[in-house]
């Protein structure tokens, strides 16, 4: 595989499906190996210059651009970025060994765990639920979540938006079966929304702000006080069990967390970078950034309990193949390292 560093601007081709991720594995990255075994010296020390860390990114999250903008990209190891449309296909790639870690919302790790993936959440943050929304056209007759009965709603299955929809319906007393769901990734959801093929669209930022500004969308309901707005850095067990790869993961977690805080504190500057990276207008990215004050969270029982509630909700709705004890999939090994940033951003919490 070709190695690309965070110091280079080149993006790799987007991986839109699990099949593409599997193809990547078969090309030479799969199995129980990380590809970094030779970076461990005879005395057990790690030569980071011999390590390649394969990181999943979403264009909407732009972790690569964020790392570079915050000045945190000067790593001793190489970072190979792989781009995905959303969290669920990224977690499928993680499960096959195509990537070592990635950044996703509150729901994809639960579905990945239920499907048998061996992974750990190693960093947690929240942007509150304000940026998670159910959208309808501006002139839509729908005025409340209750009005979604019998309507066609687009959502990416297994994503954080999927839980937002489920939680909103539950709060409104609407059964999931009363809504006709369409499983659409964000780009397809936007197209369906703009062409009037669906009645409502459930999605996250920056797509929410894009739809409001460019498509005259209206927020029917947002996730504030309904969903936890959490996002996670998730690593494979294989990556964490390999000394060389884990050393790079530890360094990366510190860097990306500092970059997240930088972006939250420098919204205008980040919005310009975000716009350049995504092709969205600065107006859209600034609107999205303003709705995303970050809080870095400790990987603790409170986070685990909040995720267990999400998992149980999906289980009760018969949307998971089996119940998931989410505590098994959280690892607080970097908590001490991140504690200053947890304290620094505590006032932003929901």
C-alpha positions in Angstrom: 0.0 0.0 0.0 1.1 3.6 -0.7 2.1 5.5 2.4 0.9 9.1 2.7 1.9 11.5 5.5 -0.2 14.1 7.2 2.3 16.5 5.9 1.1 15.9 2.3 -2.1 17.4 1.0 -3.0 14.4 -1.2 -6.2 12.6 -0.2 -6.8 8.9 -1.0 -9.8 7.7 -2.9 -13.0 7.6 -0.8 -14.1 4.2 0.4 -17.8 4.1 0.2 -18.6 0.5 0.9 -17.5 -2.4 3.1 -16.6 -4.2 -0.1 -14.0 -1.5 -0.9 -12.7 -1.8 2.6 -12.4 -5.6 2.2 -10.6 -5.1 -1.0 -8.1 -2.9 0.8 -7.5 -5.7 3.3 -6.9 -8.3 0.7 -4.4 -6.0 -0.9 -2.1 -6.5 2.0 -3.3 -5.1 5.3 -5.6 -7.7 6.8 -5.4 -10.5 9.4 -4.1 -10.1 12.9 -1.1 -8.1 11.8 -0.9 -4.3 11.7 2.0 -4.0 9.3 4.1 -2.4 12.0 5.6 -5.4 13.7 9.1 -4.7 12.4 9.1 -1.3 14.2 9.6 -3.0 17.5 13.3 -3.3 18.4 14.8 -6.3 20.2 14.8 -4.4 23.5 11.1 -3.8 23.2 11.4 -0.1 22.2 9.6 1.3 19.2 11.0 3.1 16.2 8.1 5.3 15.3 9.7 6.3 12.1 9.0 2.8 10.9 5.3 2.9 11.8 2.4 3.7 9.5 -0.8 4.5 11.3 -3.9 3.9 9.1 -6.7 6.3 10.1 -10.3 6.5 9.0 -11.7 9.9 8.3 -15.0 11.3 7.1 -15.0 14.2 4.7 -17.6 15.9 6.9 -15.3 15.6 10.0 -12.1 16.4 8.2 -9.8 15.1 10.9 -6.8 15.3 8.6 -7.4 18.9 7.8 -8.0 19.7 11.5 -4.7 18.1 12.5 -2.8 20.1 9.9 -4.6 23.4 10.7 -3.9 23.0 14.4 -0.2 22.4 13.7 -0.4 18.9 15.1 0.6 17.0 12.0 4.4 16.8 12.4 4.5 13.2 13.5 7.5 10.8 13.6 5.3 8.1 12.1 3.4 8.1 8.8 -0.4 8.6 8.8 -2.3 6.9 5.9 -5.7 8.5 5.7 -8.7 6.6 4.4 -11.9 8.5 3.7 -15.4 7.1 4.3 -18.9 8.5 3.8 -20.0 7.9 7.4 -19.2 6.0 10.6 -20.8 2.6 9.8 -18.7 1.7 6.7 -15.6 3.0 8.6 -16.4 0.6 11.5 -16.7 -2.3 9.0 -13.2 -1.4 7.7 -11.9 -1.3 11.2 -13.4 -4.8 11.8 -11.6 -6.2 8.8 -8.3 -4.7 9.7 -8.2 -2.2 6.9 -7.7 0.7 9.3 -6.2 1.0 12.8 -8.6 3.6 14.2 -11.2 6.1 13.2 -13.5 8.9 14.4 -17.2 8.2 14.5 -20.4 9.2 16.3 -22.2 7.6 19.2 -23.9 4.8 17.4 -21.5 3.0 14.9 -19.3 1.4 17.6 -22.4 -0.3 19.0 -23.5 -1.8 15.7 -19.9 -2.9 15.1 -19.6 -4.5 18.5 -23.0 -6.3 17.9 -21.6 -7.7 14.6 -18.5 -9.1 16.4 -15.9 -6.5 15.7 -13.0 -6.4 18.3 -12.6 -2.7 19.1 -12.2 -0.2 21.9 -13.4 3.4 22.3 -10.2 5.2 23.5 -11.3 8.8 23.4 -14.7 10.5 23.9 -16.0 14.0 23.2 -19.4 15.7 22.9 -20.6 18.6 20.8 -24.0 18.4 22.5 -27.0 17.3 20.4 -27.6 20.7 18.8 -26.0 19.7 15.5 -28.1 16.6 15.1 -31.4 17.4 13.5 -34.5 16.2 11.7 -34.9 18.4 8.7 -37.9 19.2 6.5 -38.5 21.6 3.6 -39.1 25.1 4.7 -42.7 25.1 3.4 -43.4 21.5 4.7 -46.8 21.1 6.5 -44.9 19.0 9.1 -44.6 20.9 12.4 -43.7 18.2 14.9 -42.1 14.8 15.2 -45.6 13.4 15.7 -46.3 14.5 12.1 -43.7 12.0 10.8 -46.3 9.2 11.0 -46.7 7.7 7.5 -43.9 9.9 6.1 -40.7 9.0 4.3 -37.6 9.7 6.3 -34.0 9.4 5.1 -31.3 8.3 7.5 -28.0 6.5 7.4 -28.6 3.2 9.2 -26.3 2.5 12.1 -25.3 6.2 12.3 -25.7 8.7 15.1 -28.6 10.1 13.1 -30.3 6.7 13.3 -30.3 7.0 17.0 -31.5 10.6 16.9 -34.5 9.5 14.8 -35.3 6.6 17.1 -35.0 8.7 20.3 -37.1 11.5 18.8 -39.8 9.1 17.8 -39.8 7.5 21.2 -40.1 10.9 22.9 -43.1 11.7 20.6 -44.8 8.4 21.1 -44.4 7.4 17.5 -43.6 3.8 16.6 -40.7 3.1 14.3 -43.0 1.1 12.1 -45.2 4.1 11.5 -42.4 5.8 9.6 -41.1 4.7 6.2 -37.3 4.8 6.4 -34.9 5.1 3.5 -31.3 4.1 4.2 -29.3 6.9 2.5 -25.7 8.1 3.1 -25.4 11.9 3.5 -24.7 12.8 -0.2 -27.6 10.7 -1.3 -29.8 12.0 1.5 -29.1 15.6 0.4 -29.9 14.8 -3.2 -33.2 13.1 -2.2 -34.1 16.0 0.1 -33.3 18.7 -2.5 -35.4 16.9 -5.1 -38.4 16.3 -2.9 -38.2 12.5 -2.9 -38.4 12.4 0.9 -40.5 14.1 3.6 -37.7 14.5 6.1 -34.0 13.9 6.5 -32.1 13.1 9.7 -28.4 14.0 9.6 -25.6 15.8 11.4 -23.3 18.8 10.9 -22.2 20.2 8.5 -24.9 18.7 6.4 -27.6 20.3 8.7 -26.2 23.8 8.1 -25.7 23.0 4.4 -29.4 22.0 4.0 -30.6 25.1 5.9 -28.5 27.6 3.9 -28.5 26.0 0.5 -31.8 24.1 0.4 -34.1 26.2 2.6 -34.4 23.4 5.1 -36.1 23.8 8.4 -35.2 22.1 11.6 -38.2 20.0 12.8 -36.4 18.9 15.9 -32.8 18.9 17.1 -31.0 16.5 19.4 -30.4 18.9 22.2 -31.5 17.3 25.5 -32.5 14.1 23.5 -29.1 12.6 22.4 -25.7 12.8 24.0 -23.9 14.3 21.0 -20.9 12.1 21.7 -18.2 11.2 19.2 -15.4 8.7 19.7 -11.9 7.7 18.5 -12.2 4.0 18.1 -9.2 1.6 17.7 -9.1 -2.0 16.8 -8.0 -4.5 19.4 -5.3 -5.7 17.0 -3.9 -2.1 16.8 -3.9 -1.7 20.6 -2.3 -5.1 21.1 0.7 -4.3 18.8 3.4 -2.3 20.7 4.4 -0.2 17.7 0.9 0.7 16.5 -0.3 1.4 20.0 2.6 3.8 20.5 1.5 5.7 17.4 -2.2 5.6 18.5 -1.2 7.1 21.9 0.6 10.0 20.3 -2.2 10.5 17.7 -4.9 10.6 20.3 -3.1 13.4 22.1 -2.6 15.3 18.9 -6.2 14.9 17.5 -7.7 15.9 20.8 -5.7 19.1 21.0 -6.7 19.7 17.4 -10.4 19.3 18.2 -10.1 21.8 21.1 -8.2 24.2 18.8 -11.0 24.0 16.2 -13.7 24.7 18.8 -11.8 27.7 20.1 -10.9 29.1 16.7 -14.1 28.7 14.8 -13.6 31.3 12.1 -10.2 30.0 11.2 -11.3 26.4 11.3 -14.4 27.2 9.2 -12.2 28.5 6.4 -10.0 25.4 6.5 -13.1 23.2 6.8 -14.7 24.9 3.8 -11.6 24.4 1.6 -11.4 20.8 2.6 -15.0 19.9 2.0 -15.9 22.2 -0.8 -18.7 23.7 1.3 -19.1 27.4 1.5 -17.5 29.2 4.5 -21.0 30.4 5.5 -22.0 26.7 5.9 -18.9 25.6 7.8 -19.0 28.6 10.1 -22.7 28.0 10.9 -21.8 24.4 11.7 -18.7 25.3 13.8 -20.8 27.7 15.9 -23.1 24.8 16.9 -20.2 22.6 17.9 -18.6 23.7 21.2 -16.6 20.6 22.2 -16.2 19.0 25.5 -13.5 16.3 25.9 -14.9 13.6 28.1 -13.2 11.0 30.3 -13.8 7.5 29.2 -15.7 6.8 32.4 -18.9 5.1 33.7 -21.1 8.1 32.9 -20.1 7.9 29.2 -20.5 4.1 29.3 -24.0 4.4 30.8 -25.1 6.9 28.2 -24.0 4.6 25.4 -25.6 1.6 27.1 -28.9 3.5 26.9 -28.4 3.9 23.2 -27.6 0.2 22.8 -30.6 -0.9 24.8 -32.9 1.4 22.8 -31.7 -0.3 19.5 -32.0 -3.7 21.1 -35.6 -3.0 22.3 -36.4 -1.9 18.7 -35.0 -5.2 17.3 -32.4 -3.3 15.4 -29.4 -5.1 16.8 -28.6 -8.8 16.2 -28.0 -9.2 19.9 -27.7 -7.1 23.1 -24.4 -5.4 23.6 -22.6 -4.8 27.0 -20.9 -1.6 25.9 -18.5 -1.5 28.9 -16.5 -4.3 27.2 -15.7 -1.9 24.4 -14.3 1.1 26.3 -10.7 1.6 27.2 -9.6 4.5 29.4 -5.8 4.0 29.0 -5.3 7.5 27.7 -7.5 9.2 30.4 -4.5 10.6 32.4 -3.0 12.0 29.2 -6.2 13.8 28.2 -7.3 14.9 31.7 -6.1 18.5 31.2 -8.2 18.9 28.1 -11.2 17.3 29.9 -10.8 20.0 32.5 -10.2 22.8 30.0 -13.4 22.1 28.0 -15.7 21.1 30.9 -17.6 24.4 30.7 -18.8 23.5 27.2 -20.7 20.4 28.3 -24.3 20.3 27.2 
